[in-house]
Amino acid sequence: MQILSQFRGKGVEAREARLGVALLSPTALIVFGLVIFPAIFSIWVSFHRVTLGNLDDVFNATFVGFDNYRKVFTDFAFKYQNLKVWGAAVTSVVYSFSATILTLVLGLLAALLLNQPFRARGLARSIFLFPYVAPIVSIAFVWRWILDPRPSGVLNHLLLKLDLIAMPKAYLATRGLALVLVIIFQAWRYFPFAMLMILARLQAIDKTFYEAAEVDGANRWHQFRHITLPELHYILGAIFLLRLIWTFNKFDDIFLLTGGGFGTKVLPILTYEFCFKMFDFGRGAASAMILLVLLIVFMGFYVKFIMRNVEEE
């Protein structure tokens, strides 16, 4: 009642409250329409049989309970089968964690390099940003051109000229190697994001810490271990969590490079195939909900164990 009275009044506080609601309403409507409602609707669809045949009458679809989830878990593309053929769930975990860790390592190395004074440092920073700002379609096709399986492919051509290989190789069509390449591509494309955030934190570290360490006889490694890393704890943790979430949901990178074939099928690719190749939208929504649950588990583990340890230190 007190809140309602603030809106109905004629004083300054009431006018400010109404103005605040008016300014926030467009954003709230956009968030509800583009985020909240689709999320709730996806949960609803995952418990119903929704196909191309009843898409025009989706709200009267048959309730099937957990049948869609059972179909996803028993699907050959989802299950972990053996060491040579990984299911989409295992591939998603391996791909996401490997790419995120490699992104952090490359971003940290690049930030440490660009934090040093040298000529054309601004130009170097601009060049390092290129993978992140370039359109994904263009750089994906450049990578496909480089890794083209024909003798005219850039990498094959160079290796053949150097007599390092006897025949052209299909790099993106080789199981195992294809997954390694998409992980490298993911890390190369997004390490500038980590680099920028780490570099901003590096430049905020008090220089007197390093001066005092030099007086005490600490070398570069000791300074990095006992000063730089502790100062970067929080930013590294935040980058890891953000990149893990984004990489786990990544669709376009793998789809443009391999189409999800040759051991690179992850859960977003599987969701796409359920929905737009098999036209089983209920099963597609169920796989998306499984992806969401896995993300929540990873976030909970990270917040409970990793961030707690950082705060205790």
C-alpha positions as CSV (number, residue, x, y, z in Angstrom):
1,M,0.0,0.0,0.0
2,Q,2.9,2.4,0.8
3,I,4.4,1.7,-2.6
4,L,1.0,2.4,-4.4
5,S,0.6,5.6,-2.4
6,Q,4.0,6.9,-3.7
7,F,2.7,6.5,-7.3
8,R,-0.7,8.2,-6.6
9,G,0.7,11.2,-4.8
10,K,1.3,14.6,-6.3
11,G,4.6,15.3,-4.6
12,V,8.1,15.2,-6.0
13,E,8.8,11.6,-4.9
14,A,5.6,10.4,-6.6
15,R,6.5,12.2,-9.9
16,E,10.0,10.7,-9.7
17,A,8.6,7.2,-9.1
18,R,6.2,7.5,-12.1
19,L,9.0,8.9,-14.3
20,G,11.3,6.0,-13.2
21,V,8.6,3.4,-14.1
22,A,7.9,5.2,-17.4
23,L,11.7,5.1,-18.3
24,L,12.1,1.5,-17.3
25,S,8.9,0.2,-19.0
26,P,10.3,0.0,-22.6
27,T,13.4,-1.9,-21.4
28,A,11.3,-4.2,-19.2
29,L,8.9,-5.0,-22.1
30,I,11.9,-5.8,-24.4
31,V,13.5,-8.0,-21.8
32,F,10.2,-9.8,-21.2
33,G,9.4,-10.2,-24.9
34,L,12.9,-11.3,-26.0
35,V,14.3,-13.2,-22.9
36,I,11.8,-14.1,-20.2
37,F,8.8,-15.2,-22.3
38,P,10.9,-17.2,-24.8
39,A,12.6,-19.0,-21.9
40,I,9.3,-19.8,-20.2
41,F,7.8,-20.9,-23.5
42,S,10.8,-23.2,-24.2
43,I,10.3,-24.9,-20.9
44,W,6.6,-25.4,-21.8
45,V,7.4,-26.7,-25.3
46,S,9.9,-29.2,-23.8
47,F,7.0,-31.0,-22.1
48,H,4.8,-31.2,-25.2
49,R,4.8,-32.8,-28.6
50,V,5.4,-29.9,-30.9
51,T,6.3,-30.7,-34.5
52,L,5.8,-29.1,-37.9
53,G,2.4,-30.7,-38.1
54,N,0.9,-28.8,-35.1
55,L,3.0,-25.7,-35.2
56,D,0.0,-23.6,-36.1
57,D,-1.8,-24.8,-33.0
58,V,1.1,-25.1,-30.6
59,F,-0.8,-24.2,-27.5
60,N,-3.0,-27.2,-27.9
61,A,-0.1,-29.6,-28.3
62,T,-0.2,-32.9,-26.5
63,F,1.5,-33.0,-23.1
64,V,4.1,-35.8,-23.0
65,G,5.8,-35.2,-19.7
66,F,9.5,-36.1,-19.7
67,D,9.2,-38.1,-23.0
68,N,11.2,-35.5,-24.9
69,Y,14.0,-35.6,-22.4
70,R,14.1,-39.4,-22.5
71,K,14.4,-39.2,-26.3
72,V,17.3,-36.7,-26.0
73,F,19.1,-38.8,-23.5
74,T,18.7,-42.0,-25.5
75,D,19.6,-40.4,-28.8
76,F,22.8,-41.7,-30.3
77,A,24.1,-38.2,-31.0
78,F,23.7,-37.2,-27.4
79,K,25.1,-40.2,-25.6
80,Y,28.7,-40.9,-24.7
81,Q,29.4,-44.1,-26.7
82,N,33.2,-44.7,-26.6
83,L,36.5,-42.9,-26.7
84,K,36.4,-42.6,-30.5
85,V,32.8,-41.3,-30.7
86,W,31.9,-38.7,-28.2
87,G,28.3,-37.7,-27.6
88,A,27.2,-34.0,-27.9
89,A,27.1,-33.6,-24.1
90,V,30.7,-34.8,-23.6
91,T,31.9,-32.8,-26.6
92,S,30.2,-29.6,-25.3
93,V,32.0,-30.0,-21.9
94,V,35.4,-30.7,-23.5
95,Y,35.0,-28.0,-26.1
96,S,33.8,-25.3,-23.7
97,F,36.3,-25.8,-20.9
98,S,39.3,-26.3,-23.3
99,A,38.4,-23.2,-25.4
100,T,37.8,-21.1,-22.3
101,I,41.0,-22.0,-20.6
102,L,43.0,-21.5,-23.8
103,T,41.3,-18.1,-24.3
104,L,42.3,-17.1,-20.8
105,V,45.9,-18.1,-21.3
106,L,46.2,-16.3,-24.7
107,G,44.5,-13.2,-23.3
108,L,46.8,-13.2,-20.3
109,L,49.9,-13.5,-22.4
110,A,48.8,-10.8,-24.8
111,A,47.9,-8.5,-22.0
112,L,51.3,-9.0,-20.3
113,L,53.0,-8.3,-23.6
114,L,51.0,-5.2,-24.4
115,N,51.4,-3.8,-20.9
116,Q,55.1,-3.4,-21.6
117,P,56.3,-0.1,-23.1
118,F,57.5,-0.4,-26.8
119,R,57.1,1.5,-30.1
120,A,53.8,1.1,-32.0
121,R,52.1,-0.4,-28.9
122,G,48.8,1.2,-29.9
123,L,49.0,-0.3,-33.4
124,A,49.8,-3.7,-31.9
125,R,46.7,-3.4,-29.7
126,S,44.6,-2.6,-32.7
127,I,46.0,-5.6,-34.6
128,F,45.3,-7.9,-31.6
129,L,41.7,-6.8,-31.6
130,F,41.1,-7.9,-35.2
131,P,39.8,-11.4,-34.6
132,Y,37.3,-10.2,-32.1
133,V,35.8,-7.3,-34.2
134,A,35.9,-9.0,-37.6
135,P,32.6,-10.6,-38.8
136,I,32.4,-14.2,-37.9
137,V,31.3,-15.3,-41.3
138,S,34.3,-13.8,-43.1
139,I,36.9,-15.1,-40.7
140,A,35.3,-18.6,-40.6
141,F,35.5,-18.8,-44.4
142,V,39.1,-17.6,-44.3
143,W,39.9,-20.4,-41.9
144,R,38.1,-22.9,-44.2
145,W,40.1,-21.6,-47.1
146,I,43.3,-22.0,-45.2
147,L,42.3,-25.6,-44.1
148,D,40.8,-26.5,-47.4
149,P,41.4,-30.3,-48.1
150,R,42.3,-29.7,-51.7
151,P,46.0,-29.2,-52.8
152,S,45.1,-25.5,-53.4
153,G,44.3,-25.0,-49.7
154,V,46.8,-22.6,-48.1
155,L,48.0,-25.0,-45.4
156,N,48.1,-28.0,-47.7
157,H,49.9,-26.0,-50.4
158,L,52.6,-24.8,-48.0
159,L,53.2,-28.3,-46.4
160,L,53.3,-29.9,-49.9
161,K,55.9,-27.3,-51.1
162,L,58.0,-28.0,-48.0
163,D,57.7,-31.8,-48.5
164,L,56.2,-32.2,-45.0
165,I,53.2,-34.1,-46.2
166,A,52.9,-36.5,-49.2
167,M,49.2,-35.9,-49.8
168,P,46.7,-33.2,-49.0
169,K,44.9,-33.6,-45.7
170,A,41.2,-32.9,-44.8
171,Y,41.9,-31.2,-41.4
172,L,38.3,-30.2,-40.7
173,A,37.1,-33.7,-41.7
174,T,39.4,-35.6,-39.4
175,R,37.8,-36.8,-36.2
176,G,39.7,-35.5,-33.2
177,L,41.7,-33.0,-35.2
178,A,38.5,-31.1,-36.2
179,L,37.6,-30.6,-32.5
180,V,41.1,-29.4,-31.7
181,L,40.9,-26.9,-34.6
182,V,37.6,-25.5,-33.6
183,I,38.9,-25.1,-30.0
184,I,41.9,-23.2,-31.4
185,F,39.6,-21.1,-33.6
186,Q,37.4,-20.2,-30.6
187,A,40.4,-19.2,-28.5
188,W,42.0,-17.2,-31.3
189,R,38.7,-15.4,-32.0
190,Y,37.9,-14.4,-28.4
191,F,41.2,-14.0,-26.7
192,P,41.1,-10.2,-27.4
193,F,38.1,-9.9,-25.1
194,A,40.1,-11.5,-22.2
195,M,43.1,-9.4,-23.2
196,L,41.3,-6.1,-22.9
197,M,39.8,-6.9,-19.5
198,I,43.1,-8.2,-18.1
199,L,45.1,-5.3,-19.6
200,A,42.7,-2.8,-17.9
201,R,43.3,-4.5,-14.5
202,L,47.1,-4.7,-15.1
203,Q,47.3,-0.9,-15.7
204,A,45.4,-0.3,-12.4
205,I,47.9,-2.2,-10.3
206,D,50.0,0.1,-8.1
207,K,53.5,0.3,-9.5
208,T,55.0,0.7,-6.0
209,F,54.3,-3.0,-5.4
210,Y,56.8,-4.0,-8.1
211,E,59.3,-1.4,-7.0
212,A,59.2,-2.8,-3.4
213,A,59.5,-6.3,-4.8
214,E,62.6,-5.3,-6.8
215,V,64.2,-3.8,-3.7
216,D,63.6,-7.1,-1.9
217,G,65.3,-8.9,-4.8
218,A,62.3,-10.5,-6.4
219,N,62.7,-11.5,-10.0
220,R,60.1,-11.2,-12.8
221,W,58.6,-14.7,-12.1
222,H,58.2,-13.9,-8.3
223,Q,56.6,-10.6,-9.1
224,F,54.2,-12.2,-11.5
225,R,53.4,-15.0,-9.0
226,H,53.0,-13.0,-5.9
227,I,51.8,-9.6,-7.2
228,T,50.3,-9.9,-10.7
229,L,48.3,-13.1,-10.3
230,P,46.7,-12.2,-6.9
231,E,45.7,-8.9,-8.4
232,L,44.1,-10.6,-11.4
233,H,42.2,-13.2,-9.4
234,Y,38.8,-11.6,-9.6
235,I,39.0,-10.5,-13.3
236,L,40.3,-13.9,-14.4
237,G,37.4,-15.6,-12.5
238,A,34.9,-13.2,-14.1
239,I,36.3,-13.8,-17.6
240,F,36.3,-17.6,-17.1
241,L,32.7,-17.6,-16.1
242,L,31.5,-15.3,-18.9
243,R,33.5,-17.1,-21.6
244,L,32.4,-20.5,-20.3
245,I,28.7,-19.5,-20.6
246,W,29.1,-17.9,-24.0
247,T,31.2,-20.8,-25.4
248,F,28.8,-23.4,-24.1
249,N,26.0,-21.6,-26.0
250,K,28.1,-21.1,-29.1
251,F,26.5,-22.2,-32.4
252,D,27.9,-20.2,-35.3
253,D,31.6,-20.9,-35.0
254,I,31.3,-24.7,-35.2
255,F,28.4,-24.6,-37.6
256,L,30.4,-22.4,-40.1
257,L,33.6,-24.5,-39.8
258,T,32.4,-28.1,-39.6
259,G,28.6,-28.1,-39.5
260,G,28.9,-30.1,-36.4
261,G,30.4,-33.1,-38.1
262,F,33.5,-35.2,-37.5
263,G,33.3,-35.2,-33.7
264,T,32.4,-31.5,-33.2
265,K,28.7,-31.8,-32.6
266,V,27.9,-29.8,-29.4
267,L,24.5,-29.3,-27.7
268,P,23.6,-26.1,-29.6
269,I,24.2,-27.9,-32.9
270,L,22.2,-30.9,-31.7
271,T,19.3,-28.5,-30.7
272,Y,19.4,-26.9,-34.1
273,E,19.2,-30.4,-35.8
274,F,16.3,-31.5,-33.6
275,C,14.4,-28.3,-34.4
276,F,15.2,-27.5,-38.0
277,K,16.2,-30.8,-39.6
278,M,14.0,-33.2,-37.7
279,F,11.3,-30.6,-37.0
280,D,10.9,-32.0,-33.5
281,F,10.6,-28.8,-31.5
282,G,9.7,-30.5,-28.3
283,R,13.0,-32.5,-28.4
284,G,14.9,-29.4,-29.4
285,A,13.5,-27.5,-26.4
286,A,14.4,-30.4,-24.1
287,S,18.0,-30.4,-25.3
288,A,18.1,-26.6,-24.8
289,M,16.9,-27.1,-21.2
290,I,19.5,-29.8,-20.6
291,L,22.1,-27.2,-21.8
292,L,20.6,-24.7,-19.3
293,V,20.8,-27.1,-16.4
294,L,24.5,-27.9,-17.2
295,L,25.3,-24.2,-17.2
296,I,23.6,-23.7,-13.9
297,V,25.5,-26.6,-12.4
298,F,28.8,-25.2,-13.7
299,M,28.0,-21.7,-12.4
300,G,27.0,-23.1,-9.0
301,F,30.2,-25.0,-8.7
302,Y,32.2,-22.0,-9.7
303,V,30.5,-19.6,-7.3
304,K,30.6,-22.1,-4.4
305,F,34.1,-23.3,-4.7
306,I,36.3,-21.1,-6.9
307,M,35.0,-17.6,-5.8
308,R,34.8,-18.7,-2.2
309,N,38.4,-19.6,-2.2
310,V,39.3,-16.3,-3.9
311,E,37.4,-14.3,-1.2
312,E,39.1,-16.3,1.6
313,E,42.5,-15.4,0.2
